[in-house]
Amino acid sequence: MARVVIDVMLKPEILDPQGQAVQRALPRLGFDGVADVRQGKRFELELEGPADEAALARAREMAETFLANTVIEDFTVRVEDAGNNGDTGGAR
């Protein structure tokens, strides 16, 4: 079984009001030094088979037609080791 991760973010030229609200709130909470915040979406797909080129092409198709609004959002598709989700701690 493989995990494919699709990250969706607003394109750089698109205003991100949620990210701006978070950026303004961070100093009030004692978190200084953050120059910019962009908010996005993350989708994790657990595949029944291997994450081969055909499966990745299908994931890209899902992202392009359903998970992302490609007019205003960009997306990346990658394979993630099921034992390593990139988390460095904190709540999930």
Backbone as XML, in Angstrom:
<?xml version="1.0"?>
<chain id="A" units="angstrom">
  <residue number="1" name="MET">
    <atom name="N" x="0.845" y="-1.173" z="0.000"/>
    <atom name="CA" x="0.000" y="0.000" z="0.000"/>
    <atom name="C" x="0.893" y="1.239" z="0.000"/>
  </residue>
  <residue number="2" name="ALA">
    <atom name="N" x="0.486" y="2.241" z="-0.750"/>
    <atom name="CA" x="1.272" y="3.469" z="-0.863"/>
    <atom name="C" x="0.393" y="4.667" z="-0.541"/>
  </residue>
  <residue number="3" name="ARG">
    <atom name="N" x="1.042" y="5.729" z="-0.112"/>
    <atom name="CA" x="0.334" y="6.977" z="0.174"/>
    <atom name="C" x="0.786" y="8.031" z="-0.825"/>
  </residue>
  <residue number="4" name="VAL">
    <atom name="N" x="-0.190" y="8.667" z="-1.469"/>
    <atom name="CA" x="0.074" y="9.784" z="-2.363"/>
    <atom name="C" x="-0.485" y="11.033" z="-1.691"/>
  </residue>
  <residue number="5" name="VAL">
    <atom name="N" x="0.311" y="12.083" z="-1.661"/>
    <atom name="CA" x="-0.100" y="13.338" z="-1.039"/>
    <atom name="C" x="-0.267" y="14.384" z="-2.135"/>
  </residue>
  <residue number="6" name="ILE">
    <atom name="N" x="-1.397" y="15.068" z="-2.079"/>
    <atom name="CA" x="-1.670" y="16.164" z="-3.008"/>
    <atom name="C" x="-1.808" y="17.434" z="-2.177"/>
  </residue>
  <residue number="7" name="ASP">
    <atom name="N" x="-0.890" y="18.381" z="-2.402"/>
    <atom name="CA" x="-0.931" y="19.671" z="-1.728"/>
    <atom name="C" x="-1.490" y="20.697" z="-2.703"/>
  </residue>
  <residue number="8" name="VAL">
    <atom name="N" x="-2.491" y="21.448" z="-2.260"/>
    <atom name="CA" x="-3.143" y="22.456" z="-3.087"/>
    <atom name="C" x="-2.936" y="23.818" z="-2.424"/>
  </residue>
  <residue number="9" name="MET">
    <atom name="N" x="-2.426" y="24.764" z="-3.188"/>
    <atom name="CA" x="-2.178" y="26.117" z="-2.669"/>
    <atom name="C" x="-2.707" y="27.135" z="-3.673"/>
  </residue>
  <residue number="10" name="LEU">
    <atom name="N" x="-3.146" y="28.281" z="-3.132"/>
    <atom name="CA" x="-3.513" y="29.377" z="-4.012"/>
    <atom name="C" x="-2.295" y="29.800" z="-4.821"/>
  </residue>
  <residue number="11" name="LYS">
    <atom name="N" x="-2.516" y="30.191" z="-6.064"/>
    <atom name="CA" x="-1.418" y="30.701" z="-6.875"/>
    <atom name="C" x="-0.862" y="31.958" z="-6.202"/>
  </residue>
  <residue number="12" name="PRO">
    <atom name="N" x="0.430" y="32.246" z="-6.387"/>
    <atom name="CA" x="1.059" y="33.370" z="-5.690"/>
    <atom name="C" x="0.365" y="34.709" z="-5.932"/>
  </residue>
  <residue number="13" name="GLU">
    <atom name="N" x="-0.207" y="34.903" z="-7.104"/>
    <atom name="CA" x="-0.837" y="36.191" z="-7.411"/>
    <atom name="C" x="-2.260" y="36.327" z="-6.854"/>
  </residue>
  <residue number="14" name="ILE">
    <atom name="N" x="-2.782" y="35.272" z="-6.237"/>
    <atom name="CA" x="-4.134" y="35.291" z="-5.673"/>
    <atom name="C" x="-4.065" y="35.702" z="-4.201"/>
  </residue>
  <residue number="15" name="LEU">
    <atom name="N" x="-4.880" y="36.663" z="-3.818"/>
    <atom name="CA" x="-4.961" y="37.120" z="-2.441"/>
    <atom name="C" x="-5.380" y="35.967" z="-1.527"/>
  </residue>
  <residue number="16" name="ASP">
    <atom name="N" x="-4.727" y="35.842" z="-0.377"/>
    <atom name="CA" x="-5.023" y="34.786" z="0.591"/>
    <atom name="C" x="-5.459" y="35.419" z="1.911"/>
  </residue>
  <residue number="17" name="PRO">
    <atom name="N" x="-6.755" y="35.764" z="2.057"/>
    <atom name="CA" x="-7.198" y="36.432" z="3.279"/>
    <atom name="C" x="-7.042" y="35.578" z="4.532"/>
  </residue>
  <residue number="18" name="GLN">
    <atom name="N" x="-7.197" y="34.270" z="4.424"/>
    <atom name="CA" x="-7.011" y="33.416" z="5.603"/>
    <atom name="C" x="-5.555" y="33.434" z="6.047"/>
  </residue>
  <residue number="19" name="GLY">
    <atom name="N" x="-4.640" y="33.344" z="5.100"/>
    <atom name="CA" x="-3.225" y="33.413" z="5.436"/>
    <atom name="C" x="-2.858" y="34.749" z="6.057"/>
  </residue>
  <residue number="20" name="GLN">
    <atom name="N" x="-3.435" y="35.839" z="5.532"/>
    <atom name="CA" x="-3.165" y="37.164" z="6.081"/>
    <atom name="C" x="-3.694" y="37.288" z="7.506"/>
  </residue>
  <residue number="21" name="ALA">
    <atom name="N" x="-4.862" y="36.715" z="7.771"/>
    <atom name="CA" x="-5.420" y="36.768" z="9.131"/>
    <atom name="C" x="-4.523" y="36.014" z="10.110"/>
  </residue>
  <residue number="22" name="VAL">
    <atom name="N" x="-4.018" y="34.879" z="9.689"/>
    <atom name="CA" x="-3.108" y="34.111" z="10.541"/>
    <atom name="C" x="-1.821" y="34.902" z="10.772"/>
  </residue>
  <residue number="23" name="GLN">
    <atom name="N" x="-1.296" y="35.504" z="9.702"/>
    <atom name="CA" x="-0.062" y="36.286" z="9.829"/>
    <atom name="C" x="-0.227" y="37.433" z="10.821"/>
  </residue>
  <residue number="24" name="ARG">
    <atom name="N" x="-1.372" y="38.103" z="10.779"/>
    <atom name="CA" x="-1.613" y="39.214" z="11.718"/>
    <atom name="C" x="-1.790" y="38.716" z="13.155"/>
  </residue>
  <residue number="25" name="ALA">
    <atom name="N" x="-2.332" y="37.519" z="13.325"/>
    <atom name="CA" x="-2.584" y="36.993" z="14.671"/>
    <atom name="C" x="-1.319" y="36.466" z="15.344"/>
  </residue>
  <residue number="26" name="LEU">
    <atom name="N" x="-0.370" y="35.957" z="14.578"/>
    <atom name="CA" x="0.813" y="35.329" z="15.169"/>
    <atom name="C" x="1.574" y="36.237" z="16.134"/>
  </residue>
  <residue number="27" name="PRO">
    <atom name="N" x="1.884" y="37.498" z="15.789"/>
    <atom name="CA" x="2.603" y="38.352" z="16.745"/>
    <atom name="C" x="1.822" y="38.587" z="18.038"/>
  </residue>
  <residue number="28" name="ARG">
    <atom name="N" x="0.504" y="38.691" z="17.931"/>
    <atom name="CA" x="-0.309" y="38.879" z="19.140"/>
    <atom name="C" x="-0.223" y="37.668" z="20.057"/>
  </residue>
  <residue number="29" name="LEU">
    <atom name="N" x="0.085" y="36.513" z="19.488"/>
    <atom name="CA" x="0.213" y="35.282" z="20.270"/>
    <atom name="C" x="1.656" y="35.002" z="20.674"/>
  </residue>
  <residue number="30" name="GLY">
    <atom name="N" x="2.555" y="35.931" z="20.368"/>
    <atom name="CA" x="3.945" y="35.781" z="20.770"/>
    <atom name="C" x="4.831" y="35.100" z="19.742"/>
  </residue>
  <residue number="31" name="PHE">
    <atom name="N" x="4.356" y="34.939" z="18.513"/>
    <atom name="CA" x="5.147" y="34.303" z="17.451"/>
    <atom name="C" x="5.586" y="35.372" z="16.462"/>
  </residue>
  <residue number="32" name="ASP">
    <atom name="N" x="6.772" y="35.913" z="16.688"/>
    <atom name="CA" x="7.295" y="36.972" z="15.836"/>
    <atom name="C" x="8.173" y="36.391" z="14.733"/>
  </residue>
  <residue number="33" name="GLY">
    <atom name="N" x="8.462" y="37.221" z="13.736"/>
    <atom name="CA" x="9.416" y="36.850" z="12.704"/>
    <atom name="C" x="8.835" y="36.097" z="11.526"/>
  </residue>
  <residue number="34" name="VAL">
    <atom name="N" x="7.513" y="36.028" z="11.395"/>
    <atom name="CA" x="6.903" y="35.345" z="10.249"/>
    <atom name="C" x="6.564" y="36.402" z="9.205"/>
  </residue>
  <residue number="35" name="ALA">
    <atom name="N" x="7.217" y="36.321" z="8.042"/>
    <atom name="CA" x="7.056" y="37.330" z="7.008"/>
    <atom name="C" x="5.788" y="37.137" z="6.186"/>
  </residue>
  <residue number="36" name="ASP">
    <atom name="N" x="5.349" y="35.902" z="5.994"/>
    <atom name="CA" x="4.175" y="35.647" z="5.159"/>
    <atom name="C" x="3.572" y="34.299" z="5.536"/>
  </residue>
  <residue number="37" name="VAL">
    <atom name="N" x="2.273" y="34.183" z="5.368"/>
    <atom name="CA" x="1.564" y="32.926" z="5.602"/>
    <atom name="C" x="0.634" y="32.689" z="4.430"/>
  </residue>
  <residue number="38" name="ARG">
    <atom name="N" x="0.667" y="31.489" z="3.880"/>
    <atom name="CA" x="-0.264" y="31.065" z="2.837"/>
    <atom name="C" x="-0.944" y="29.804" z="3.349"/>
  </residue>
  <residue number="39" name="GLN">
    <atom name="N" x="-2.241" y="29.752" z="3.230"/>
    <atom name="CA" x="-2.990" y="28.580" z="3.683"/>
    <atom name="C" x="-3.354" y="27.720" z="2.478"/>
  </residue>
  <residue number="40" name="GLY">
    <atom name="N" x="-3.321" y="26.409" z="2.668"/>
    <atom name="CA" x="-3.648" y="25.500" z="1.580"/>
    <atom name="C" x="-4.421" y="24.291" z="2.073"/>
  </residue>
  <residue number="41" name="LYS">
    <atom name="N" x="-4.489" y="23.302" z="1.208"/>
    <atom name="CA" x="-5.181" y="22.047" z="1.519"/>
    <atom name="C" x="-4.225" y="20.889" z="1.250"/>
  </residue>
  <residue number="42" name="ARG">
    <atom name="N" x="-4.385" y="19.824" z="2.012"/>
    <atom name="CA" x="-3.579" y="18.613" z="1.833"/>
    <atom name="C" x="-4.522" y="17.428" z="1.771"/>
  </residue>
  <residue number="43" name="PHE">
    <atom name="N" x="-4.354" y="16.620" z="0.744"/>
    <atom name="CA" x="-5.137" y="15.400" z="0.588"/>
    <atom name="C" x="-4.174" y="14.219" z="0.631"/>
  </residue>
  <residue number="44" name="GLU">
    <atom name="N" x="-4.508" y="13.209" z="1.409"/>
    <atom name="CA" x="-3.710" y="11.980" z="1.473"/>
    <atom name="C" x="-4.540" y="10.848" z="0.899"/>
  </residue>
  <residue number="45" name="LEU">
    <atom name="N" x="-4.002" y="10.205" z="-0.121"/>
    <atom name="CA" x="-4.687" y="9.084" z="-0.764"/>
    <atom name="C" x="-3.942" y="7.796" z="-0.437"/>
  </residue>
  <residue number="46" name="GLU">
    <atom name="N" x="-4.613" y="6.850" z="0.164"/>
    <atom name="CA" x="-4.031" y="5.525" z="0.398"/>
    <atom name="C" x="-4.390" y="4.656" z="-0.798"/>
  </residue>
  <residue number="47" name="LEU">
    <atom name="N" x="-3.397" y="4.251" z="-1.546"/>
    <atom name="CA" x="-3.628" y="3.456" z="-2.745"/>
    <atom name="C" x="-3.676" y="1.975" z="-2.414"/>
  </residue>
  <residue number="48" name="GLU">
    <atom name="N" x="-4.472" y="1.245" z="-3.154"/>
    <atom name="CA" x="-4.550" y="-0.208" z="-2.963"/>
    <atom name="C" x="-3.331" y="-0.909" z="-3.535"/>
  </residue>
  <residue number="49" name="GLY">
    <atom name="N" x="-2.717" y="-0.334" z="-4.522"/>
    <atom name="CA" x="-1.538" y="-0.927" z="-5.141"/>
    <atom name="C" x="-0.347" y="-0.008" z="-5.021"/>
  </residue>
  <residue number="50" name="PRO">
    <atom name="N" x="0.675" y="-0.233" z="-5.846"/>
    <atom name="CA" x="1.878" y="0.593" z="-5.786"/>
    <atom name="C" x="1.629" y="1.981" z="-6.380"/>
  </residue>
  <residue number="51" name="ALA">
    <atom name="N" x="2.480" y="2.908" z="-5.989"/>
    <atom name="CA" x="2.406" y="4.274" z="-6.516"/>
    <atom name="C" x="3.272" y="4.360" z="-7.766"/>
  </residue>
  <residue number="52" name="ASP">
    <atom name="N" x="2.870" y="3.643" z="-8.792"/>
    <atom name="CA" x="3.612" y="3.661" z="-10.048"/>
    <atom name="C" x="3.175" y="4.865" z="-10.883"/>
  </residue>
  <residue number="53" name="GLU">
    <atom name="N" x="3.747" y="5.003" z="-12.078"/>
    <atom name="CA" x="3.440" y="6.163" z="-12.918"/>
    <atom name="C" x="1.957" y="6.249" z="-13.272"/>
  </residue>
  <residue number="54" name="ALA">
    <atom name="N" x="1.313" y="5.116" z="-13.490"/>
    <atom name="CA" x="-0.121" y="5.126" z="-13.812"/>
    <atom name="C" x="-0.937" y="5.649" z="-12.636"/>
  </residue>
  <residue number="55" name="ALA">
    <atom name="N" x="-0.596" y="5.242" z="-11.421"/>
    <atom name="CA" x="-1.314" y="5.701" z="-10.232"/>
    <atom name="C" x="-1.080" y="7.190" z="-10.005"/>
  </residue>
  <residue number="56" name="LEU">
    <atom name="N" x="0.149" y="7.650" z="-10.221"/>
    <atom name="CA" x="0.439" y="9.075" z="-10.058"/>
    <atom name="C" x="-0.269" y="9.911" z="-11.122"/>
  </residue>
  <residue number="57" name="ALA">
    <atom name="N" x="-0.359" y="9.398" z="-12.329"/>
    <atom name="CA" x="-1.093" y="10.104" z="-13.381"/>
    <atom name="C" x="-2.564" y="10.210" z="-13.009"/>
  </residue>
  <residue number="58" name="ARG">
    <atom name="N" x="-3.112" y="9.166" z="-12.436"/>
    <atom name="CA" x="-4.520" y="9.184" z="-11.997"/>
    <atom name="C" x="-4.705" y="10.199" z="-10.859"/>
  </residue>
  <residue number="59" name="ALA">
    <atom name="N" x="-3.753" y="10.263" z="-9.927"/>
    <atom name="CA" x="-3.825" y="11.238" z="-8.833"/>
    <atom name="C" x="-3.754" y="12.659" z="-9.376"/>
  </residue>
  <residue number="60" name="ARG">
    <atom name="N" x="-2.895" y="12.902" z="-10.375"/>
    <atom name="CA" x="-2.822" y="14.229" z="-10.996"/>
    <atom name="C" x="-4.153" y="14.586" z="-11.659"/>
  </residue>
  <residue number="61" name="GLU">
    <atom name="N" x="-4.765" y="13.604" z="-12.301"/>
    <atom name="CA" x="-6.067" y="13.825" z="-12.934"/>
    <atom name="C" x="-7.126" y="14.179" z="-11.883"/>
  </residue>
  <residue number="62" name="MET">
    <atom name="N" x="-7.106" y="13.471" z="-10.740"/>
    <atom name="CA" x="-8.039" y="13.778" z="-9.644"/>
    <atom name="C" x="-7.845" y="15.213" z="-9.162"/>
  </residue>
  <residue number="63" name="ALA">
    <atom name="N" x="-6.590" y="15.589" z="-8.983"/>
    <atom name="CA" x="-6.289" y="16.927" z="-8.489"/>
    <atom name="C" x="-6.751" y="17.984" z="-9.481"/>
  </residue>
  <residue number="64" name="GLU">
    <atom name="N" x="-6.477" y="17.754" z="-10.738"/>
    <atom name="CA" x="-6.790" y="18.746" z="-11.761"/>
    <atom name="C" x="-8.290" y="18.898" z="-12.004"/>
  </residue>
  <residue number="65" name="THR">
    <atom name="N" x="-9.049" y="17.819" z="-11.873"/>
    <atom name="CA" x="-10.473" y="17.885" z="-12.201"/>
    <atom name="C" x="-11.390" y="18.036" z="-10.993"/>
  </residue>
  <residue number="66" name="PHE">
    <atom name="N" x="-10.883" y="17.730" z="-9.783"/>
    <atom name="CA" x="-11.786" y="17.708" z="-8.635"/>
    <atom name="C" x="-11.225" y="18.377" z="-7.380"/>
  </residue>
  <residue number="67" name="LEU">
    <atom name="N" x="-9.975" y="18.132" z="-7.048"/>
    <atom name="CA" x="-9.430" y="18.585" z="-5.767"/>
    <atom name="C" x="-8.938" y="20.025" z="-5.783"/>
  </residue>
  <residue number="68" name="ALA">
    <atom name="N" x="-8.546" y="20.525" z="-6.944"/>
    <atom name="CA" x="-8.029" y="21.888" z="-7.045"/>
    <atom name="C" x="-8.816" y="22.666" z="-8.085"/>
  </residue>
  <residue number="69" name="ASN">
    <atom name="N" x="-8.982" y="23.941" z="-7.820"/>
    <atom name="CA" x="-9.537" y="24.859" z="-8.812"/>
    <atom name="C" x="-8.337" y="25.447" z="-9.544"/>
  </residue>
  <residue number="70" name="THR">
    <atom name="N" x="-8.002" y="24.887" z="-10.685"/>
    <atom name="CA" x="-6.750" y="25.242" z="-11.359"/>
    <atom name="C" x="-6.732" y="26.661" z="-11.915"/>
  </residue>
  <residue number="71" name="VAL">
    <atom name="N" x="-7.848" y="27.361" z="-11.871"/>
    <atom name="CA" x="-7.852" y="28.766" z="-12.267"/>
    <atom name="C" x="-7.113" y="29.596" z="-11.221"/>
  </residue>
  <residue number="72" name="ILE">
    <atom name="N" x="-7.290" y="29.251" z="-9.935"/>
    <atom name="CA" x="-6.684" y="30.038" z="-8.859"/>
    <atom name="C" x="-5.734" y="29.244" z="-7.976"/>
  </residue>
  <residue number="73" name="GLU">
    <atom name="N" x="-5.635" y="27.926" z="-8.177"/>
    <atom name="CA" x="-4.800" y="27.087" z="-7.304"/>
    <atom name="C" x="-3.803" y="26.270" z="-8.118"/>
  </residue>
  <residue number="74" name="ASP">
    <atom name="N" x="-2.648" y="26.042" z="-7.513"/>
    <atom name="CA" x="-1.643" y="25.114" z="-8.020"/>
    <atom name="C" x="-1.669" y="23.875" z="-7.132"/>
  </residue>
  <residue number="75" name="PHE">
    <atom name="N" x="-1.161" y="22.769" z="-7.641"/>
    <atom name="CA" x="-1.087" y="21.561" z="-6.822"/>
    <atom name="C" x="0.185" y="20.800" z="-7.121"/>
  </residue>
  <residue number="76" name="THR">
    <atom name="N" x="0.616" y="20.016" z="-6.136"/>
    <atom name="CA" x="1.734" y="19.101" z="-6.311"/>
    <atom name="C" x="1.269" y="17.717" z="-5.879"/>
  </residue>
  <residue number="77" name="VAL">
    <atom name="N" x="1.797" y="16.718" z="-6.545"/>
    <atom name="CA" x="1.490" y="15.321" z="-6.234"/>
    <atom name="C" x="2.805" y="14.637" z="-5.917"/>
  </residue>
  <residue number="78" name="ARG">
    <atom name="N" x="2.847" y="13.933" z="-4.788"/>
    <atom name="CA" x="4.075" y="13.223" z="-4.413"/>
    <atom name="C" x="3.726" y="11.955" z="-3.661"/>
  </residue>
  <residue number="79" name="VAL">
    <atom name="N" x="4.650" y="11.038" z="-3.661"/>
    <atom name="CA" x="4.516" y="9.800" z="-2.903"/>
    <atom name="C" x="5.147" y="10.027" z="-1.547"/>
  </residue>
  <residue number="80" name="GLU">
    <atom name="N" x="4.469" y="9.592" z="-0.496"/>
    <atom name="CA" x="4.989" y="9.734" z="0.857"/>
    <atom name="C" x="5.139" y="8.352" z="1.469"/>
  </residue>
  <residue number="81" name="ASP">
    <atom name="N" x="6.255" y="8.145" z="2.115"/>
    <atom name="CA" x="6.474" y="6.893" z="2.833"/>
    <atom name="C" x="5.418" y="6.788" z="3.923"/>
  </residue>
  <residue number="82" name="ALA">
    <atom name="N" x="4.687" y="5.692" z="3.965"/>
    <atom name="CA" x="3.591" y="5.520" z="4.925"/>
    <atom name="C" x="4.074" y="5.626" z="6.366"/>
  </residue>
  <residue number="83" name="GLY">
    <atom name="N" x="5.333" y="5.319" z="6.620"/>
    <atom name="CA" x="5.856" y="5.393" z="7.979"/>
    <atom name="C" x="6.374" y="6.764" z="8.348"/>
  </residue>
  <residue number="84" name="ASN">
    <atom name="N" x="6.459" y="7.683" z="7.357"/>
    <atom name="CA" x="7.003" y="9.017" z="7.605"/>
    <atom name="C" x="6.069" y="10.041" z="6.982"/>
  </residue>
  <residue number="85" name="ASN">
    <atom name="N" x="5.271" y="10.698" z="7.803"/>
    <atom name="CA" x="4.327" y="11.680" z="7.276"/>
    <atom name="C" x="4.884" y="13.081" z="7.307"/>
  </residue>
  <residue number="86" name="GLY">
    <atom name="N" x="6.152" y="13.234" z="7.625"/>
    <atom name="CA" x="6.772" y="14.554" z="7.643"/>
    <atom name="C" x="6.420" y="15.380" z="8.850"/>
  </residue>
  <residue number="87" name="ASP">
    <atom name="N" x="5.700" y="14.811" z="9.792"/>
    <atom name="CA" x="5.264" y="15.539" z="10.977"/>
    <atom name="C" x="6.425" y="15.631" z="11.966"/>
  </residue>
  <residue number="88" name="THR">
    <atom name="N" x="6.612" y="16.809" z="12.531"/>
    <atom name="CA" x="7.685" y="17.000" z="13.501"/>
    <atom name="C" x="7.135" y="17.124" z="14.918"/>
  </residue>
  <residue number="89" name="GLY">
    <atom name="N" x="5.900" y="16.748" z="15.098"/>
    <atom name="CA" x="5.308" y="16.809" z="16.427"/>
    <atom name="C" x="4.064" y="17.674" z="16.444"/>
  </residue>
  <residue number="90" name="GLY">
    <atom name="N" x="3.397" y="17.686" z="17.555"/>
    <atom name="CA" x="2.191" y="18.503" z="17.694"/>
    <atom name="C" x="0.946" y="17.677" z="17.505"/>
  </residue>
  <residue number="91" name="ALA">
    <atom name="N" x="-0.182" y="18.358" z="17.581"/>
    <atom name="CA" x="-1.478" y="17.689" z="17.472"/>
    <atom name="C" x="-1.770" y="17.319" z="16.040"/>
  </residue>
  <residue number="92" name="ARG">
    <atom name="N" x="-2.544" y="16.290" z="15.870"/>
    <atom name="CA" x="-2.994" y="15.863" z="14.538"/>
    <atom name="C" x="-4.471" y="15.759" z="14.530"/>
  </residue>
</chain>
